[in-house]
């Protein structure tokens, strides 16, 4: 689940995205202050907007909102109060984790891309990476599907030149780490970094 709030430009509306896939054709259902967004073909709920959001949730941010158990409980209370038919099943597992590059192969259709097999603790992900310094044996920062980058970019499953990719290997600059080098390349972590553990970017 990804949540955004920008009162200055959008108004007092909390924007909640429940799926990473884009909606092909939207069906809108309104229940009080809740507007549910569904995919017409499947009826799948892709997200919802909570109007008069400050009535339900205390918000002092502009942009991405941290998804916490407390926020989810307040959203559930708002849903119940408005009588909306909507359930929230939220994954609180970390979306930025330490990964270990087990394999690196040349992309079959692109000279500057590599296809990596990356162990993230509970799974091994195939990730297409364009960084010139990626190598097997490195510990790296992985943005898993559903992660929101500091830039606001939502990480989704993708296909790059015919090869599926399920996440992103991150550079220090993409992680907004202070003093990050300008040269292109992923952030390589120390050997003692624990594979699968949450990565928290330093703020200074």
Rosetta constraint file for C-alpha pairs under 8 A:
AtomPair CA 1 CA 16 HARMONIC 6.95 0.50
AtomPair CA 1 CA 17 HARMONIC 5.64 0.50
AtomPair CA 1 CA 18 HARMONIC 4.72 0.50
AtomPair CA 1 CA 19 HARMONIC 7.05 0.50
AtomPair CA 1 CA 67 HARMONIC 7.48 0.50
AtomPair CA 1 CA 90 HARMONIC 6.37 0.50
AtomPair CA 1 CA 91 HARMONIC 7.51 0.50
AtomPair CA 1 CA 146 HARMONIC 7.31 0.50
AtomPair CA 2 CA 16 HARMONIC 5.82 0.50
AtomPair CA 2 CA 17 HARMONIC 5.06 0.50
AtomPair CA 2 CA 18 HARMONIC 6.68 0.50
AtomPair CA 2 CA 64 HARMONIC 7.63 0.50
AtomPair CA 2 CA 65 HARMONIC 7.66 0.50
AtomPair CA 2 CA 67 HARMONIC 7.17 0.50
AtomPair CA 2 CA 146 HARMONIC 7.60 0.50
AtomPair CA 2 CA 148 HARMONIC 7.63 0.50
AtomPair CA 3 CA 14 HARMONIC 6.97 0.50
AtomPair CA 3 CA 15 HARMONIC 5.61 0.50
AtomPair CA 3 CA 16 HARMONIC 4.56 0.50
AtomPair CA 3 CA 17 HARMONIC 6.27 0.50
AtomPair CA 3 CA 64 HARMONIC 5.92 0.50
AtomPair CA 3 CA 65 HARMONIC 5.29 0.50
AtomPair CA 3 CA 66 HARMONIC 7.31 0.50
AtomPair CA 3 CA 67 HARMONIC 7.00 0.50
AtomPair CA 4 CA 14 HARMONIC 6.04 0.50
AtomPair CA 4 CA 15 HARMONIC 5.16 0.50
AtomPair CA 4 CA 16 HARMONIC 6.65 0.50
AtomPair CA 4 CA 62 HARMONIC 7.67 0.50
AtomPair CA 4 CA 63 HARMONIC 5.24 0.50
AtomPair CA 4 CA 64 HARMONIC 4.38 0.50
AtomPair CA 4 CA 65 HARMONIC 5.30 0.50
AtomPair CA 5 CA 10 HARMONIC 7.74 0.50
AtomPair CA 5 CA 12 HARMONIC 7.71 0.50
AtomPair CA 5 CA 13 HARMONIC 6.50 0.50
AtomPair CA 5 CA 14 HARMONIC 5.09 0.50
AtomPair CA 5 CA 15 HARMONIC 6.32 0.50
AtomPair CA 5 CA 61 HARMONIC 6.94 0.50
AtomPair CA 5 CA 62 HARMONIC 5.62 0.50
AtomPair CA 5 CA 63 HARMONIC 5.24 0.50
AtomPair CA 5 CA 64 HARMONIC 6.52 0.50
AtomPair CA 5 CA 65 HARMONIC 6.77 0.50
AtomPair CA 6 CA 10 HARMONIC 5.60 0.50
AtomPair CA 6 CA 11 HARMONIC 6.66 0.50
AtomPair CA 6 CA 12 HARMONIC 7.51 0.50
AtomPair CA 6 CA 13 HARMONIC 7.60 0.50
AtomPair CA 6 CA 14 HARMONIC 7.95 0.50
AtomPair CA 6 CA 61 HARMONIC 7.46 0.50
AtomPair CA 6 CA 62 HARMONIC 4.68 0.50
AtomPair CA 6 CA 63 HARMONIC 5.60 0.50
AtomPair CA 7 CA 11 HARMONIC 4.16 0.50
AtomPair CA 7 CA 12 HARMONIC 5.06 0.50
AtomPair CA 7 CA 13 HARMONIC 6.96 0.50
AtomPair CA 7 CA 62 HARMONIC 7.07 0.50
AtomPair CA 12 CA 51 HARMONIC 6.18 0.50
AtomPair CA 12 CA 52 HARMONIC 5.27 0.50
AtomPair CA 12 CA 53 HARMONIC 5.57 0.50
AtomPair CA 12 CA 54 HARMONIC 6.66 0.50
AtomPair CA 13 CA 49 HARMONIC 6.48 0.50
AtomPair CA 13 CA 50 HARMONIC 5.47 0.50
AtomPair CA 13 CA 51 HARMONIC 4.52 0.50
AtomPair CA 13 CA 52 HARMONIC 6.01 0.50
AtomPair CA 13 CA 53 HARMONIC 5.37 0.50
AtomPair CA 14 CA 49 HARMONIC 5.63 0.50
AtomPair CA 14 CA 50 HARMONIC 4.98 0.50
AtomPair CA 14 CA 51 HARMONIC 6.57 0.50
AtomPair CA 14 CA 53 HARMONIC 5.78 0.50
AtomPair CA 15 CA 47 HARMONIC 7.84 0.50
AtomPair CA 15 CA 48 HARMONIC 6.46 0.50
AtomPair CA 15 CA 49 HARMONIC 4.78 0.50
AtomPair CA 15 CA 50 HARMONIC 6.65 0.50
AtomPair CA 16 CA 47 HARMONIC 5.44 0.50
AtomPair CA 16 CA 48 HARMONIC 5.31 0.50
AtomPair CA 16 CA 49 HARMONIC 5.96 0.50
AtomPair CA 16 CA 50 HARMONIC 7.86 0.50
AtomPair CA 17 CA 46 HARMONIC 6.34 0.50
AtomPair CA 17 CA 47 HARMONIC 4.38 0.50
AtomPair CA 17 CA 48 HARMONIC 6.71 0.50
AtomPair CA 18 CA 45 HARMONIC 7.40 0.50
AtomPair CA 18 CA 46 HARMONIC 5.18 0.50
AtomPair CA 18 CA 47 HARMONIC 4.79 0.50
AtomPair CA 18 CA 48 HARMONIC 7.94 0.50
AtomPair CA 19 CA 46 HARMONIC 5.16 0.50
AtomPair CA 19 CA 47 HARMONIC 6.92 0.50
AtomPair CA 20 CA 146 HARMONIC 6.64 0.50
AtomPair CA 20 CA 154 HARMONIC 7.73 0.50
AtomPair CA 20 CA 155 HARMONIC 7.95 0.50
AtomPair CA 20 CA 156 HARMONIC 6.01 0.50
AtomPair CA 21 CA 156 HARMONIC 7.60 0.50
AtomPair CA 23 CA 38 HARMONIC 7.69 0.50
AtomPair CA 23 CA 39 HARMONIC 5.80 0.50
AtomPair CA 23 CA 46 HARMONIC 7.20 0.50
AtomPair CA 24 CA 39 HARMONIC 6.75 0.50
AtomPair CA 24 CA 40 HARMONIC 7.92 0.50
AtomPair CA 25 CA 39 HARMONIC 5.85 0.50
AtomPair CA 25 CA 40 HARMONIC 5.67 0.50
AtomPair CA 25 CA 41 HARMONIC 7.66 0.50
AtomPair CA 26 CA 37 HARMONIC 6.29 0.50
AtomPair CA 26 CA 38 HARMONIC 5.59 0.50
AtomPair CA 26 CA 39 HARMONIC 5.19 0.50
AtomPair CA 26 CA 40 HARMONIC 5.69 0.50
AtomPair CA 27 CA 37 HARMONIC 5.89 0.50
AtomPair CA 27 CA 38 HARMONIC 5.02 0.50
AtomPair CA 27 CA 39 HARMONIC 6.14 0.50
AtomPair CA 27 CA 40 HARMONIC 5.44 0.50
AtomPair CA 28 CA 35 HARMONIC 6.62 0.50
AtomPair CA 28 CA 36 HARMONIC 5.68 0.50
AtomPair CA 28 CA 37 HARMONIC 4.99 0.50
AtomPair CA 28 CA 38 HARMONIC 6.36 0.50
AtomPair CA 29 CA 35 HARMONIC 5.66 0.50
AtomPair CA 29 CA 36 HARMONIC 5.05 0.50
AtomPair CA 29 CA 37 HARMONIC 6.73 0.50
AtomPair CA 29 CA 38 HARMONIC 7.98 0.50
AtomPair CA 30 CA 34 HARMONIC 5.80 0.50
AtomPair CA 30 CA 35 HARMONIC 4.44 0.50
AtomPair CA 30 CA 36 HARMONIC 6.25 0.50
AtomPair CA 31 CA 35 HARMONIC 6.33 0.50
AtomPair CA 31 CA 82 HARMONIC 5.96 0.50
AtomPair CA 31 CA 83 HARMONIC 6.55 0.50
AtomPair CA 31 CA 84 HARMONIC 5.57 0.50
AtomPair CA 32 CA 82 HARMONIC 5.33 0.50
AtomPair CA 32 CA 83 HARMONIC 7.76 0.50
AtomPair CA 33 CA 50 HARMONIC 5.71 0.50
AtomPair CA 33 CA 51 HARMONIC 4.91 0.50
AtomPair CA 33 CA 52 HARMONIC 6.77 0.50
AtomPair CA 33 CA 82 HARMONIC 6.64 0.50
AtomPair CA 34 CA 48 HARMONIC 6.78 0.50
AtomPair CA 34 CA 49 HARMONIC 5.87 0.50
AtomPair CA 34 CA 50 HARMONIC 4.92 0.50
AtomPair CA 34 CA 51 HARMONIC 6.45 0.50
AtomPair CA 34 CA 79 HARMONIC 6.98 0.50
AtomPair CA 34 CA 82 HARMONIC 6.83 0.50
AtomPair CA 34 CA 84 HARMONIC 6.95 0.50
AtomPair CA 35 CA 48 HARMONIC 5.41 0.50
AtomPair CA 35 CA 49 HARMONIC 5.13 0.50
AtomPair CA 35 CA 50 HARMONIC 6.60 0.50
AtomPair CA 35 CA 51 HARMONIC 7.93 0.50
AtomPair CA 36 CA 45 HARMONIC 7.05 0.50
AtomPair CA 36 CA 47 HARMONIC 6.23 0.50
AtomPair CA 36 CA 48 HARMONIC 4.32 0.50
AtomPair CA 36 CA 49 HARMONIC 6.61 0.50
AtomPair CA 37 CA 45 HARMONIC 5.92 0.50
AtomPair CA 37 CA 46 HARMONIC 5.75 0.50
AtomPair CA 37 CA 47 HARMONIC 5.28 0.50
AtomPair CA 37 CA 48 HARMONIC 5.44 0.50
AtomPair CA 38 CA 43 HARMONIC 5.58 0.50
AtomPair CA 38 CA 44 HARMONIC 5.37 0.50
AtomPair CA 38 CA 45 HARMONIC 4.36 0.50
AtomPair CA 38 CA 46 HARMONIC 5.45 0.50
AtomPair CA 38 CA 47 HARMONIC 7.19 0.50
AtomPair CA 39 CA 43 HARMONIC 5.16 0.50
AtomPair CA 39 CA 44 HARMONIC 5.35 0.50
AtomPair CA 39 CA 45 HARMONIC 6.54 0.50
AtomPair CA 39 CA 46 HARMONIC 6.80 0.50
AtomPair CA 40 CA 44 HARMONIC 7.77 0.50
AtomPair CA 52 CA 56 HARMONIC 7.59 0.50
AtomPair CA 53 CA 57 HARMONIC 5.99 0.50
AtomPair CA 54 CA 58 HARMONIC 5.61 0.50
AtomPair CA 54 CA 59 HARMONIC 6.55 0.50
AtomPair CA 56 CA 74 HARMONIC 6.70 0.50
AtomPair CA 56 CA 75 HARMONIC 7.54 0.50
AtomPair CA 56 CA 78 HARMONIC 6.28 0.50
AtomPair CA 57 CA 71 HARMONIC 7.44 0.50
AtomPair CA 57 CA 74 HARMONIC 6.49 0.50
AtomPair CA 57 CA 75 HARMONIC 7.76 0.50
AtomPair CA 61 CA 65 HARMONIC 6.89 0.50
AtomPair CA 64 CA 152 HARMONIC 7.17 0.50
AtomPair CA 67 CA 71 HARMONIC 6.24 0.50
AtomPair CA 67 CA 72 HARMONIC 7.08 0.50
AtomPair CA 68 CA 72 HARMONIC 6.35 0.50
AtomPair CA 68 CA 92 HARMONIC 7.69 0.50
AtomPair CA 69 CA 73 HARMONIC 6.20 0.50
AtomPair CA 70 CA 74 HARMONIC 6.39 0.50
AtomPair CA 71 CA 75 HARMONIC 6.21 0.50
AtomPair CA 72 CA 76 HARMONIC 6.11 0.50
AtomPair CA 72 CA 88 HARMONIC 7.75 0.50
AtomPair CA 72 CA 90 HARMONIC 7.92 0.50
AtomPair CA 73 CA 77 HARMONIC 6.22 0.50
AtomPair CA 74 CA 78 HARMONIC 6.24 0.50
AtomPair CA 75 CA 79 HARMONIC 6.16 0.50
AtomPair CA 76 CA 80 HARMONIC 6.19 0.50
AtomPair CA 76 CA 87 HARMONIC 7.67 0.50
AtomPair CA 76 CA 88 HARMONIC 7.19 0.50
AtomPair CA 77 CA 81 HARMONIC 6.03 0.50
AtomPair CA 78 CA 82 HARMONIC 6.23 0.50
AtomPair CA 79 CA 83 HARMONIC 6.19 0.50
AtomPair CA 79 CA 84 HARMONIC 5.42 0.50
AtomPair CA 79 CA 85 HARMONIC 7.79 0.50
AtomPair CA 79 CA 86 HARMONIC 7.00 0.50
AtomPair CA 80 CA 84 HARMONIC 6.34 0.50
AtomPair CA 94 CA 198 HARMONIC 5.64 0.50
AtomPair CA 95 CA 142 HARMONIC 7.96 0.50
AtomPair CA 95 CA 143 HARMONIC 5.87 0.50
AtomPair CA 95 CA 144 HARMONIC 5.14 0.50
AtomPair CA 95 CA 145 HARMONIC 7.26 0.50
AtomPair CA 95 CA 146 HARMONIC 6.81 0.50
AtomPair CA 95 CA 147 HARMONIC 5.07 0.50
AtomPair CA 95 CA 198 HARMONIC 7.56 0.50
AtomPair CA 96 CA 141 HARMONIC 6.68 0.50
AtomPair CA 96 CA 142 HARMONIC 5.61 0.50
AtomPair CA 96 CA 143 HARMONIC 4.70 0.50
AtomPair CA 96 CA 144 HARMONIC 6.27 0.50
AtomPair CA 96 CA 147 HARMONIC 6.88 0.50
AtomPair CA 96 CA 198 HARMONIC 5.88 0.50
AtomPair CA 96 CA 199 HARMONIC 5.39 0.50
AtomPair CA 96 CA 200 HARMONIC 7.45 0.50
AtomPair CA 97 CA 120 HARMONIC 6.87 0.50
AtomPair CA 97 CA 141 HARMONIC 5.78 0.50
AtomPair CA 97 CA 142 HARMONIC 5.34 0.50
AtomPair CA 97 CA 143 HARMONIC 6.76 0.50
AtomPair CA 97 CA 144 HARMONIC 7.68 0.50
AtomPair CA 97 CA 195 HARMONIC 7.54 0.50
AtomPair CA 97 CA 196 HARMONIC 5.61 0.50
AtomPair CA 97 CA 197 HARMONIC 5.45 0.50
AtomPair CA 97 CA 198 HARMONIC 4.39 0.50
AtomPair CA 97 CA 199 HARMONIC 4.83 0.50
AtomPair CA 98 CA 120 HARMONIC 6.41 0.50
AtomPair CA 98 CA 139 HARMONIC 6.63 0.50
AtomPair CA 98 CA 140 HARMONIC 5.73 0.50
AtomPair CA 98 CA 141 HARMONIC 4.94 0.50
AtomPair CA 98 CA 142 HARMONIC 6.11 0.50
AtomPair CA 98 CA 193 HARMONIC 6.98 0.50
AtomPair CA 98 CA 194 HARMONIC 6.52 0.50
AtomPair CA 98 CA 195 HARMONIC 4.93 0.50
AtomPair CA 98 CA 196 HARMONIC 5.21 0.50
AtomPair CA 98 CA 197 HARMONIC 5.60 0.50
AtomPair CA 98 CA 198 HARMONIC 6.42 0.50
AtomPair CA 98 CA 199 HARMONIC 6.05 0.50
AtomPair CA 99 CA 118 HARMONIC 5.96 0.50
AtomPair CA 99 CA 119 HARMONIC 5.39 0.50
AtomPair CA 99 CA 120 HARMONIC 4.53 0.50
AtomPair CA 99 CA 121 HARMONIC 7.36 0.50
AtomPair CA 99 CA 139 HARMONIC 5.56 0.50
AtomPair CA 99 CA 140 HARMONIC 5.20 0.50
AtomPair CA 99 CA 141 HARMONIC 5.94 0.50
AtomPair CA 99 CA 142 HARMONIC 5.87 0.50
AtomPair CA 99 CA 195 HARMONIC 5.29 0.50
AtomPair CA 99 CA 196 HARMONIC 6.17 0.50
AtomPair CA 100 CA 118 HARMONIC 5.38 0.50
AtomPair CA 100 CA 119 HARMONIC 5.04 0.50
AtomPair CA 100 CA 120 HARMONIC 6.63 0.50
AtomPair CA 100 CA 137 HARMONIC 6.62 0.50
AtomPair CA 100 CA 138 HARMONIC 5.79 0.50
AtomPair CA 100 CA 139 HARMONIC 4.53 0.50
AtomPair CA 100 CA 140 HARMONIC 6.25 0.50
AtomPair CA 100 CA 195 HARMONIC 6.36 0.50
AtomPair CA 101 CA 116 HARMONIC 6.60 0.50
AtomPair CA 101 CA 117 HARMONIC 5.97 0.50
AtomPair CA 101 CA 118 HARMONIC 4.46 0.50
AtomPair CA 101 CA 119 HARMONIC 6.43 0.50
AtomPair CA 101 CA 135 HARMONIC 7.02 0.50
AtomPair CA 101 CA 136 HARMONIC 4.94 0.50
AtomPair CA 101 CA 137 HARMONIC 5.43 0.50
AtomPair CA 101 CA 138 HARMONIC 5.44 0.50
AtomPair CA 101 CA 139 HARMONIC 6.43 0.50
AtomPair CA 101 CA 140 HARMONIC 7.42 0.50
AtomPair CA 102 CA 116 HARMONIC 7.40 0.50
AtomPair CA 102 CA 117 HARMONIC 5.54 0.50
AtomPair CA 102 CA 118 HARMONIC 5.66 0.50
AtomPair CA 102 CA 119 HARMONIC 6.69 0.50
AtomPair CA 102 CA 136 HARMONIC 5.41 0.50
AtomPair CA 102 CA 137 HARMONIC 6.02 0.50
AtomPair CA 103 CA 116 HARMONIC 5.46 0.50
AtomPair CA 103 CA 117 HARMONIC 5.04 0.50
AtomPair CA 103 CA 118 HARMONIC 7.21 0.50
AtomPair CA 103 CA 135 HARMONIC 7.86 0.50
AtomPair CA 103 CA 136 HARMONIC 5.11 0.50
AtomPair CA 103 CA 137 HARMONIC 7.76 0.50
AtomPair CA 104 CA 114 HARMONIC 6.39 0.50
AtomPair CA 104 CA 115 HARMONIC 5.72 0.50
AtomPair CA 104 CA 116 HARMONIC 4.47 0.50
AtomPair CA 104 CA 117 HARMONIC 6.61 0.50
AtomPair CA 104 CA 134 HARMONIC 7.94 0.50
AtomPair CA 104 CA 135 HARMONIC 6.27 0.50
AtomPair CA 104 CA 136 HARMONIC 5.50 0.50
AtomPair CA 105 CA 114 HARMONIC 5.63 0.50
AtomPair CA 105 CA 115 HARMONIC 5.17 0.50
AtomPair CA 105 CA 116 HARMONIC 6.38 0.50
AtomPair CA 106 CA 110 HARMONIC 7.97 0.50
AtomPair CA 106 CA 111 HARMONIC 7.28 0.50
AtomPair CA 106 CA 113 HARMONIC 6.65 0.50
AtomPair CA 106 CA 114 HARMONIC 4.74 0.50
AtomPair CA 106 CA 115 HARMONIC 6.09 0.50
AtomPair CA 107 CA 111 HARMONIC 6.67 0.50
AtomPair CA 107 CA 112 HARMONIC 7.80 0.50
AtomPair CA 107 CA 113 HARMONIC 5.43 0.50
AtomPair CA 107 CA 114 HARMONIC 4.92 0.50
AtomPair CA 107 CA 115 HARMONIC 5.57 0.50
AtomPair CA 107 CA 128 HARMONIC 7.94 0.50
AtomPair CA 107 CA 163 HARMONIC 7.95 0.50
AtomPair CA 109 CA 161 HARMONIC 6.14 0.50
AtomPair CA 109 CA 162 HARMONIC 7.51 0.50
AtomPair CA 110 CA 161 HARMONIC 7.00 0.50
AtomPair CA 112 CA 130 HARMONIC 5.95 0.50
AtomPair CA 112 CA 132 HARMONIC 7.58 0.50
AtomPair CA 113 CA 128 HARMONIC 6.65 0.50
AtomPair CA 113 CA 129 HARMONIC 5.63 0.50
AtomPair CA 113 CA 130 HARMONIC 4.49 0.50
AtomPair CA 113 CA 131 HARMONIC 7.49 0.50
AtomPair CA 114 CA 128 HARMONIC 5.66 0.50
AtomPair CA 114 CA 129 HARMONIC 5.24 0.50
AtomPair CA 114 CA 130 HARMONIC 6.21 0.50
AtomPair CA 115 CA 126 HARMONIC 6.92 0.50
AtomPair CA 115 CA 127 HARMONIC 5.96 0.50
AtomPair CA 115 CA 128 HARMONIC 4.58 0.50
AtomPair CA 115 CA 129 HARMONIC 6.39 0.50
AtomPair CA 116 CA 125 HARMONIC 7.97 0.50
AtomPair CA 116 CA 126 HARMONIC 5.66 0.50
AtomPair CA 116 CA 127 HARMONIC 5.23 0.50
AtomPair CA 116 CA 128 HARMONIC 6.09 0.50
AtomPair CA 116 CA 129 HARMONIC 7.16 0.50
AtomPair CA 116 CA 136 HARMONIC 7.98 0.50
AtomPair CA 117 CA 124 HARMONIC 6.39 0.50
AtomPair CA 117 CA 125 HARMONIC 5.65 0.50
AtomPair CA 117 CA 126 HARMONIC 4.77 0.50
AtomPair CA 117 CA 127 HARMONIC 6.47 0.50
AtomPair CA 118 CA 124 HARMONIC 5.30 0.50
AtomPair CA 118 CA 125 HARMONIC 5.12 0.50
AtomPair CA 118 CA 126 HARMONIC 6.36 0.50
AtomPair CA 118 CA 127 HARMONIC 7.11 0.50
AtomPair CA 119 CA 123 HARMONIC 6.02 0.50
AtomPair CA 119 CA 124 HARMONIC 4.28 0.50
AtomPair CA 119 CA 125 HARMONIC 6.42 0.50
AtomPair CA 119 CA 195 HARMONIC 7.35 0.50
AtomPair CA 119 CA 196 HARMONIC 7.72 0.50
AtomPair CA 120 CA 124 HARMONIC 5.95 0.50
AtomPair CA 120 CA 125 HARMONIC 7.32 0.50
AtomPair CA 120 CA 142 HARMONIC 7.74 0.50
AtomPair CA 120 CA 195 HARMONIC 5.93 0.50
AtomPair CA 120 CA 196 HARMONIC 4.61 0.50
AtomPair CA 121 CA 195 HARMONIC 5.57 0.50
AtomPair CA 121 CA 196 HARMONIC 4.05 0.50
AtomPair CA 121 CA 197 HARMONIC 7.68 0.50
AtomPair CA 122 CA 196 HARMONIC 6.92 0.50
AtomPair CA 125 CA 165 HARMONIC 7.97 0.50
AtomPair CA 125 CA 166 HARMONIC 6.18 0.50
AtomPair CA 125 CA 167 HARMONIC 7.51 0.50
AtomPair CA 126 CA 164 HARMONIC 7.30 0.50
AtomPair CA 126 CA 165 HARMONIC 5.61 0.50
AtomPair CA 126 CA 166 HARMONIC 5.86 0.50
AtomPair CA 126 CA 167 HARMONIC 7.79 0.50
AtomPair CA 127 CA 164 HARMONIC 7.50 0.50
AtomPair CA 127 CA 165 HARMONIC 4.48 0.50
AtomPair CA 127 CA 166 HARMONIC 5.43 0.50
AtomPair CA 127 CA 167 HARMONIC 5.80 0.50
AtomPair CA 127 CA 168 HARMONIC 6.35 0.50
AtomPair CA 127 CA 169 HARMONIC 7.57 0.50
AtomPair CA 128 CA 160 HARMONIC 7.08 0.50
AtomPair CA 128 CA 163 HARMONIC 7.47 0.50
AtomPair CA 128 CA 164 HARMONIC 7.46 0.50
AtomPair CA 128 CA 165 HARMONIC 5.34 0.50
AtomPair CA 128 CA 166 HARMONIC 7.99 0.50
AtomPair CA 128 CA 168 HARMONIC 7.49 0.50
AtomPair CA 129 CA 134 HARMONIC 7.76 0.50
AtomPair CA 129 CA 168 HARMONIC 7.11 0.50
AtomPair CA 129 CA 169 HARMONIC 6.67 0.50
AtomPair CA 131 CA 184 HARMONIC 6.68 0.50
AtomPair CA 131 CA 185 HARMONIC 4.82 0.50
AtomPair CA 131 CA 186 HARMONIC 6.02 0.50
AtomPair CA 132 CA 184 HARMONIC 7.34 0.50
AtomPair CA 132 CA 185 HARMONIC 5.97 0.50
AtomPair CA 133 CA 185 HARMONIC 5.63 0.50
AtomPair CA 133 CA 186 HARMONIC 6.79 0.50
AtomPair CA 134 CA 138 HARMONIC 7.53 0.50
AtomPair CA 134 CA 185 HARMONIC 7.47 0.50
AtomPair CA 134 CA 186 HARMONIC 6.77 0.50
AtomPair CA 138 CA 188 HARMONIC 6.47 0.50
AtomPair CA 138 CA 189 HARMONIC 7.44 0.50
AtomPair CA 139 CA 188 HARMONIC 5.89 0.50
AtomPair CA 139 CA 189 HARMONIC 5.26 0.50
AtomPair CA 139 CA 190 HARMONIC 6.99 0.50
AtomPair CA 139 CA 191 HARMONIC 6.81 0.50
AtomPair CA 139 CA 193 HARMONIC 7.15 0.50
AtomPair CA 139 CA 195 HARMONIC 7.57 0.50
AtomPair CA 140 CA 169 HARMONIC 6.81 0.50
AtomPair CA 140 CA 170 HARMONIC 7.50 0.50
AtomPair CA 140 CA 186 HARMONIC 7.41 0.50
AtomPair CA 140 CA 187 HARMONIC 6.13 0.50
AtomPair CA 140 CA 188 HARMONIC 5.03 0.50
AtomPair CA 140 CA 189 HARMONIC 5.54 0.50
AtomPair CA 141 CA 169 HARMONIC 5.83 0.50
AtomPair CA 141 CA 170 HARMONIC 5.58 0.50
AtomPair CA 141 CA 171 HARMONIC 7.88 0.50
AtomPair CA 141 CA 187 HARMONIC 6.77 0.50
AtomPair CA 141 CA 188 HARMONIC 7.54 0.50
AtomPair CA 141 CA 189 HARMONIC 7.59 0.50
AtomPair CA 141 CA 199 HARMONIC 6.94 0.50
AtomPair CA 142 CA 167 HARMONIC 6.78 0.50
AtomPair CA 142 CA 168 HARMONIC 5.68 0.50
AtomPair CA 142 CA 169 HARMONIC 4.81 0.50
AtomPair CA 142 CA 170 HARMONIC 6.18 0.50
AtomPair CA 143 CA 147 HARMONIC 5.79 0.50
AtomPair CA 143 CA 149 HARMONIC 7.99 0.50
AtomPair CA 143 CA 155 HARMONIC 7.08 0.50
AtomPair CA 143 CA 167 HARMONIC 5.62 0.50
AtomPair CA 143 CA 168 HARMONIC 5.11 0.50
AtomPair CA 143 CA 169 HARMONIC 6.38 0.50
AtomPair CA 143 CA 170 HARMONIC 6.82 0.50
AtomPair CA 144 CA 155 HARMONIC 6.83 0.50
AtomPair CA 144 CA 166 HARMONIC 7.09 0.50
AtomPair CA 144 CA 167 HARMONIC 4.67 0.50
AtomPair CA 144 CA 168 HARMONIC 6.70 0.50
AtomPair CA 145 CA 154 HARMONIC 7.98 0.50
AtomPair CA 145 CA 155 HARMONIC 5.10 0.50
AtomPair CA 145 CA 156 HARMONIC 5.02 0.50
AtomPair CA 145 CA 157 HARMONIC 6.31 0.50
AtomPair CA 145 CA 166 HARMONIC 6.43 0.50
AtomPair CA 145 CA 167 HARMONIC 5.37 0.50
AtomPair CA 146 CA 154 HARMONIC 6.32 0.50
AtomPair CA 146 CA 155 HARMONIC 5.41 0.50
AtomPair CA 146 CA 156 HARMONIC 6.28 0.50
AtomPair CA 147 CA 154 HARMONIC 5.91 0.50
AtomPair CA 147 CA 155 HARMONIC 5.34 0.50
AtomPair CA 148 CA 152 HARMONIC 5.79 0.50
AtomPair CA 148 CA 153 HARMONIC 5.61 0.50
AtomPair CA 148 CA 154 HARMONIC 4.57 0.50
AtomPair CA 148 CA 155 HARMONIC 6.25 0.50
AtomPair CA 149 CA 153 HARMONIC 5.16 0.50
AtomPair CA 149 CA 154 HARMONIC 6.43 0.50
AtomPair CA 149 CA 155 HARMONIC 7.55 0.50
AtomPair CA 149 CA 174 HARMONIC 7.22 0.50
AtomPair CA 149 CA 175 HARMONIC 6.85 0.50
AtomPair CA 150 CA 174 HARMONIC 7.21 0.50
AtomPair CA 150 CA 175 HARMONIC 6.33 0.50
AtomPair CA 150 CA 176 HARMONIC 6.46 0.50
AtomPair CA 151 CA 174 HARMONIC 7.62 0.50
AtomPair CA 155 CA 167 HARMONIC 6.49 0.50
AtomPair CA 155 CA 168 HARMONIC 7.37 0.50
AtomPair CA 156 CA 166 HARMONIC 7.10 0.50
AtomPair CA 156 CA 167 HARMONIC 6.82 0.50
AtomPair CA 157 CA 164 HARMONIC 7.44 0.50
AtomPair CA 157 CA 165 HARMONIC 5.86 0.50
AtomPair CA 157 CA 166 HARMONIC 4.74 0.50
AtomPair CA 157 CA 167 HARMONIC 6.48 0.50
AtomPair CA 158 CA 164 HARMONIC 5.79 0.50
AtomPair CA 158 CA 165 HARMONIC 5.16 0.50
AtomPair CA 158 CA 166 HARMONIC 6.56 0.50
AtomPair CA 159 CA 163 HARMONIC 5.22 0.50
AtomPair CA 159 CA 164 HARMONIC 4.26 0.50
AtomPair CA 159 CA 165 HARMONIC 5.69 0.50
AtomPair CA 160 CA 164 HARMONIC 6.42 0.50
AtomPair CA 160 CA 165 HARMONIC 7.06 0.50
AtomPair CA 169 CA 186 HARMONIC 6.46 0.50
AtomPair CA 170 CA 174 HARMONIC 6.15 0.50
AtomPair CA 170 CA 175 HARMONIC 6.75 0.50
AtomPair CA 170 CA 186 HARMONIC 5.29 0.50
AtomPair CA 170 CA 187 HARMONIC 6.28 0.50
AtomPair CA 171 CA 175 HARMONIC 6.38 0.50
AtomPair CA 171 CA 184 HARMONIC 7.72 0.50
AtomPair CA 171 CA 185 HARMONIC 5.87 0.50
AtomPair CA 171 CA 186 HARMONIC 3.88 0.50
AtomPair CA 171 CA 187 HARMONIC 4.67 0.50
AtomPair CA 172 CA 176 HARMONIC 6.34 0.50
AtomPair CA 172 CA 177 HARMONIC 5.46 0.50
AtomPair CA 172 CA 180 HARMONIC 5.31 0.50
AtomPair CA 172 CA 181 HARMONIC 7.29 0.50
AtomPair CA 172 CA 186 HARMONIC 6.80 0.50
AtomPair CA 172 CA 187 HARMONIC 5.36 0.50
AtomPair CA 173 CA 177 HARMONIC 5.97 0.50
AtomPair CA 173 CA 180 HARMONIC 5.17 0.50
AtomPair CA 173 CA 181 HARMONIC 6.92 0.50
AtomPair CA 173 CA 182 HARMONIC 7.30 0.50
AtomPair CA 175 CA 201 HARMONIC 6.71 0.50
AtomPair CA 176 CA 180 HARMONIC 7.38 0.50
AtomPair CA 176 CA 201 HARMONIC 7.77 0.50
AtomPair CA 177 CA 201 HARMONIC 6.25 0.50
AtomPair CA 177 CA 202 HARMONIC 6.16 0.50
AtomPair CA 177 CA 203 HARMONIC 6.38 0.50
AtomPair CA 177 CA 204 HARMONIC 7.49 0.50
AtomPair CA 178 CA 202 HARMONIC 7.58 0.50
AtomPair CA 178 CA 203 HARMONIC 6.46 0.50
AtomPair CA 178 CA 204 HARMONIC 5.71 0.50
AtomPair CA 189 CA 193 HARMONIC 6.62 0.50
